[in-house]
């Protein structure tokens, strides 16, 4: 057999298309407010590097807070009942959380661990991550975020119980105020059997710990 030759190809770099400047009244007002904030901090909003910043910020805000346009009920509405009687825990660990503190509008980032025990029906695993995203992509406090995720699962899936733990670092206390960049905040919300049965609660916490460890062979 002849030798196989691999040809090196340079990656194709496609220039990104510039986004159009929004013209709707709400966006125009928001961009004016961004210009005012730039002036407030002592910057010149008309200098080259900042001319498009109001437009960029408005586009970024739509992405950061897209959760206001989404409904957890839509994500949790489709369920599956062909599960051969499965009635044990379903746990998704290490879901990325990117949110913004409603007090200072600065990020807090971390992980969410979400579990439920089905009562005759389950939901697609990606929908659990989507519910976390829906509530994360809003102005939040971590305590409320944790409760909203758990309550949505309990309300729409009606499982035997739901459990959520969120662990996050808050930039509002990392780089301002008390300046504690290594501090993590942990919150939890338990419903149903997770709240009532110590053994189920202990299993949930143990499985979270296992889920945070790298799997062998990966």
TAJO-V192774 format. One record per residue. N is the residue number from 1. PSI is psi in whole degrees, 0 to 359 (999 if undefined). NEAR is the number of other ideal C-beta (glycine too) atoms within 10 Angstrom. Layout:
BEGIN
n=N psi=PSI near=NEAR
n=N psi=PSI near=NEAR
END
This chain:
BEGIN
n=1 psi=140 near=3
n=2 psi=159 near=4
n=3 psi=148 near=4
n=4 psi=127 near=5
n=5 psi=130 near=5
n=6 psi=125 near=5
n=7 psi=131 near=4
n=8 psi=127 near=4
n=9 psi=134 near=6
n=10 psi=140 near=5
n=11 psi=144 near=5
n=12 psi=120 near=5
n=13 psi=114 near=6
n=14 psi=127 near=6
n=15 psi=137 near=5
n=16 psi=141 near=6
n=17 psi=131 near=6
n=18 psi=139 near=8
n=19 psi=144 near=11
n=20 psi=150 near=8
n=21 psi=126 near=13
n=22 psi=146 near=16
n=23 psi=356 near=7
n=24 psi=150 near=8
n=25 psi=320 near=8
n=26 psi=317 near=9
n=27 psi=320 near=17
n=28 psi=317 near=14
n=29 psi=320 near=10
n=30 psi=318 near=18
n=31 psi=323 near=20
n=32 psi=323 near=12
n=33 psi=324 near=13
n=34 psi=317 near=18
n=35 psi=318 near=18
n=36 psi=320 near=11
n=37 psi=321 near=14
n=38 psi=318 near=18
n=39 psi=322 near=12
n=40 psi=321 near=8
n=41 psi=1 near=6
n=42 psi=12 near=6
n=43 psi=167 near=14
n=44 psi=105 near=11
n=45 psi=351 near=16
n=46 psi=358 near=10
n=47 psi=161 near=10
n=48 psi=312 near=7
n=49 psi=345 near=8
n=50 psi=358 near=15
n=51 psi=320 near=12
n=52 psi=4 near=14
n=53 psi=317 near=18
n=54 psi=318 near=23
n=55 psi=315 near=18
n=56 psi=319 near=13
n=57 psi=318 near=18
n=58 psi=316 near=20
n=59 psi=319 near=16
n=60 psi=321 near=11
n=61 psi=322 near=15
n=62 psi=323 near=14
n=63 psi=316 near=8
n=64 psi=324 near=18
n=65 psi=33 near=15
n=66 psi=343 near=13
n=67 psi=335 near=18
n=68 psi=342 near=11
n=69 psi=4 near=9
n=70 psi=156 near=16
n=71 psi=125 near=12
n=72 psi=330 near=22
n=73 psi=325 near=12
n=74 psi=322 near=12
n=75 psi=327 near=20
n=76 psi=5 near=19
n=77 psi=332 near=12
n=78 psi=117 near=10
n=79 psi=170 near=16
n=80 psi=134 near=10
n=81 psi=350 near=8
n=82 psi=78 near=7
n=83 psi=15 near=13
n=84 psi=40 near=5
n=85 psi=15 near=6
n=86 psi=124 near=13
n=87 psi=28 near=12
n=88 psi=182 near=9
n=89 psi=140 near=19
n=90 psi=122 near=18
n=91 psi=129 near=19
n=92 psi=117 near=17
n=93 psi=159 near=16
n=94 psi=30 near=11
n=95 psi=127 near=20
n=96 psi=137 near=12
n=97 psi=123 near=22
n=98 psi=108 near=14
n=99 psi=181 near=26
n=100 psi=132 near=21
n=101 psi=132 near=18
n=102 psi=349 near=11
n=103 psi=321 near=11
n=104 psi=355 near=14
n=105 psi=37 near=11
n=106 psi=160 near=14
n=107 psi=153 near=17
n=108 psi=138 near=24
n=109 psi=151 near=14
n=110 psi=215 near=19
n=111 psi=150 near=18
n=112 psi=144 near=26
n=113 psi=122 near=23
n=114 psi=131 near=23
n=115 psi=155 near=25
n=116 psi=160 near=27
n=117 psi=112 near=22
n=118 psi=152 near=21
n=119 psi=67 near=14
n=120 psi=352 near=13
n=121 psi=151 near=15
n=122 psi=169 near=18
n=123 psi=156 near=22
n=124 psi=139 near=13
n=125 psi=324 near=12
n=126 psi=336 near=10
n=127 psi=330 near=21
n=128 psi=316 near=25
n=129 psi=324 near=17
n=130 psi=322 near=17
n=131 psi=319 near=26
n=132 psi=316 near=28
n=133 psi=317 near=20
n=134 psi=313 near=22
n=135 psi=336 near=22
n=136 psi=324 near=26
n=137 psi=49 near=19
n=138 psi=165 near=18
n=139 psi=132 near=15
n=140 psi=163 near=22
n=141 psi=148 near=15
n=142 psi=324 near=19
n=143 psi=316 near=13
n=144 psi=319 near=15
n=145 psi=312 near=23
n=146 psi=315 near=23
n=147 psi=321 near=18
n=148 psi=320 near=20
n=149 psi=310 near=26
n=150 psi=317 near=26
n=151 psi=324 near=16
n=152 psi=316 near=22
n=153 psi=316 near=26
n=154 psi=319 near=20
n=155 psi=314 near=13
n=156 psi=331 near=18
n=157 psi=337 near=22
n=158 psi=54 near=15
n=159 psi=178 near=25
n=160 psi=340 near=20
n=161 psi=158 near=23
n=162 psi=151 near=26
n=163 psi=135 near=29
n=164 psi=133 near=30
n=165 psi=132 near=21
n=166 psi=132 near=28
n=167 psi=124 near=17
n=168 psi=155 near=24
n=169 psi=133 near=16
n=170 psi=118 near=23
n=171 psi=338 near=16
n=172 psi=341 near=16
n=173 psi=358 near=18
n=174 psi=316 near=17
n=175 psi=13 near=11
n=176 psi=176 near=10
n=177 psi=240 near=10
n=178 psi=346 near=8
n=179 psi=70 near=9
n=180 psi=78 near=12
n=181 psi=344 near=9
n=182 psi=4 near=6
n=183 psi=136 near=11
n=184 psi=142 near=11
n=185 psi=131 near=14
n=186 psi=129 near=11
n=187 psi=153 near=17
n=188 psi=151 near=18
n=189 psi=123 near=22
n=190 psi=142 near=20
n=191 psi=162 near=20
n=192 psi=229 near=19
n=193 psi=333 near=20
n=194 psi=328 near=26
n=195 psi=327 near=14
n=196 psi=333 near=12
n=197 psi=112 near=15
n=198 psi=326 near=9
n=199 psi=318 near=8
n=200 psi=319 near=21
n=201 psi=317 near=17
n=202 psi=321 near=10
n=203 psi=317 near=17
n=204 psi=311 near=22
n=205 psi=323 near=14
n=206 psi=318 near=10
n=207 psi=328 near=15
n=208 psi=315 near=18
n=209 psi=318 near=10
n=210 psi=319 near=10
n=211 psi=339 near=14
n=212 psi=351 near=12
n=213 psi=141 near=7
n=214 psi=136 near=6
n=215 psi=140 near=7
n=216 psi=142 near=5
n=217 psi=354 near=4
n=218 psi=999 near=4
END
